[in-house]
């Protein structure tokens, strides 16, 4: 989601709260380090960012206070082009990355990005942002483009191939034409904002949608909804211990009252176990 105006930041954070977003990727924030830190408010518990200056670039990742994410590694571009973080989410390692690509082809940018991100990619990967290019000339532009793929599109496709990533929106909407940016000077639409995900994340994806503009932003925003099955290791341990005790009680012919208490205890933890397996919907927005 591109901000472009630093004054929009607080308003966007409030709108994201209403949309129940739990991970937000913001591009073109135009915020300094100090201003980025102020995004840690209301529902936002963690903020990771790369600043450039107050007039251009800047990216940020916002994490909801209820999301049990523990950061492990941060890769930050000094030019305000991308921020990548790895961490543990519901017991699984994941990489979250936010990109604001140059609007003209720059081979050094793609090489540097791949060199820094590739070594830290786990099996769960989500890379989103404004890549300033469509990937399919016939469907990502209106009016459609007839010329061959641009160098930027080829480079972006190359990144996805090298990292094993998929265009989440396109896979969820194979026969739909929609756009994320309107150019007033050219009076044209384009889909230049993407959420690229690994196969493991794609398999958990419930929907991916392009949504209307908010807060007078020039770009629309993309919403990705992921189904996460969370199984707490403490519940596994508790069930294992209780099940073991239950077997001991049975084979030792324990007193019926003690055995009934054990059964109630097991029932309680099995209920907790089923709750921990309940479907959790996590929203990612950019």
ChimeraX attribute file (.defattr): number of C-alpha atoms within 10 A of each C-alpha:
attribute: neighborCount
match mode: 1-to-1
recipient: residues
	/A:1	31
	/A:2	24
	/A:3	24
	/A:4	22
	/A:5	16
	/A:6	18
	/A:7	12
	/A:8	15
	/A:9	21
	/A:10	13
	/A:11	13
	/A:12	18
	/A:13	20
	/A:14	14
	/A:15	14
	/A:16	16
	/A:17	15
	/A:18	9
	/A:19	12
	/A:20	16
	/A:21	22
	/A:22	21
	/A:23	23
	/A:24	24
	/A:25	28
	/A:26	27
	/A:27	28
	/A:28	26
	/A:29	30
	/A:30	25
	/A:31	29
	/A:32	18
	/A:33	15
	/A:34	9
	/A:35	15
	/A:36	22
	/A:37	15
	/A:38	13
	/A:39	20
	/A:40	18
	/A:41	15
	/A:42	12
	/A:43	19
	/A:44	21
	/A:45	15
	/A:46	19
	/A:47	17
	/A:48	23
	/A:49	29
	/A:50	28
	/A:51	27
	/A:52	20
	/A:53	15
	/A:54	17
	/A:55	14
	/A:56	16
	/A:57	24
	/A:58	33
	/A:59	33
	/A:60	29
	/A:61	26
	/A:62	23
	/A:63	22
	/A:64	21
	/A:65	16
	/A:66	10
	/A:67	15
	/A:68	12
	/A:69	20
	/A:70	14
	/A:71	16
	/A:72	12
	/A:73	12
	/A:74	17
	/A:75	18
	/A:76	19
	/A:77	20
	/A:78	12
	/A:79	14
	/A:80	26
	/A:81	26
	/A:82	27
	/A:83	27
	/A:84	26
	/A:85	21
	/A:86	23
	/A:87	18
	/A:88	14
	/A:89	16
	/A:90	17
	/A:91	14
	/A:92	12
	/A:93	18
	/A:94	23
	/A:95	25
	/A:96	20
	/A:97	26
	/A:98	29
	/A:99	27
	/A:100	23
	/A:101	22
	/A:102	16
	/A:103	11
	/A:104	10
	/A:105	16
	/A:106	13
	/A:107	11
	/A:108	9
	/A:109	14
	/A:110	17
	/A:111	12
	/A:112	11
	/A:113	18
	/A:114	16
	/A:115	11
	/A:116	14
	/A:117	17
	/A:118	12
	/A:119	9
	/A:120	16
	/A:121	19
	/A:122	14
	/A:123	16
	/A:124	18
	/A:125	23
	/A:126	21
	/A:127	23
	/A:128	28
	/A:129	28
	/A:130	28
	/A:131	19
	/A:132	21
	/A:133	26
	/A:134	23
	/A:135	23
	/A:136	15
	/A:137	20
	/A:138	15
	/A:139	18
	/A:140	20
	/A:141	24
	/A:142	17
	/A:143	13
	/A:144	14
	/A:145	14
	/A:146	9
	/A:147	8
	/A:148	11
	/A:149	15
	/A:150	15
	/A:151	14
	/A:152	22
	/A:153	20
	/A:154	15
	/A:155	19
	/A:156	19
	/A:157	16
	/A:158	15
	/A:159	18
	/A:160	18
	/A:161	11
	/A:162	11
	/A:163	19
	/A:164	14
	/A:165	23
	/A:166	21
	/A:167	19
	/A:168	24
	/A:169	23
	/A:170	17
	/A:171	12
	/A:172	15
	/A:173	13
	/A:174	9
	/A:175	9
	/A:176	10
	/A:177	14
	/A:178	19
	/A:179	22
	/A:180	23
	/A:181	22
	/A:182	17
	/A:183	11
	/A:184	9
	/A:185	6
	/A:186	7
	/A:187	9
	/A:188	14
	/A:189	18
	/A:190	24
	/A:191	26
	/A:192	19
	/A:193	27
	/A:194	27
	/A:195	25
	/A:196	24
	/A:197	26
	/A:198	22
	/A:199	16
	/A:200	12
	/A:201	20
	/A:202	22
	/A:203	11
	/A:204	14
	/A:205	21
	/A:206	15
	/A:207	17
	/A:208	22
	/A:209	17
	/A:210	19
	/A:211	14
	/A:212	12
	/A:213	14
	/A:214	17
	/A:215	12
	/A:216	11
	/A:217	17
	/A:218	17
	/A:219	25
	/A:220	21
	/A:221	25
	/A:222	23
	/A:223	22
	/A:224	21
	/A:225	19
	/A:226	20
	/A:227	18
	/A:228	18
	/A:229	14
	/A:230	17
	/A:231	16
	/A:232	15
	/A:233	11
	/A:234	10
	/A:235	16
	/A:236	14
	/A:237	11
	/A:238	16
	/A:239	19
	/A:240	12
	/A:241	13
	/A:242	17
	/A:243	15
	/A:244	12
	/A:245	15
	/A:246	19
	/A:247	12
	/A:248	12
	/A:249	16
	/A:250	13
	/A:251	9
	/A:252	9
	/A:253	10
	/A:254	13
	/A:255	10
	/A:256	11
	/A:257	9
	/A:258	11
	/A:259	16
	/A:260	13
	/A:261	11
	/A:262	17
	/A:263	15
	/A:264	12
	/A:265	15
	/A:266	19
	/A:267	13
	/A:268	11
	/A:269	17
	/A:270	16
	/A:271	12
	/A:272	15
	/A:273	19
	/A:274	11
	/A:275	12
	/A:276	15
	/A:277	14
	/A:278	14
	/A:279	12
	/A:280	13
	/A:281	16
	/A:282	18
	/A:283	20
	/A:284	22
	/A:285	27
	/A:286	26
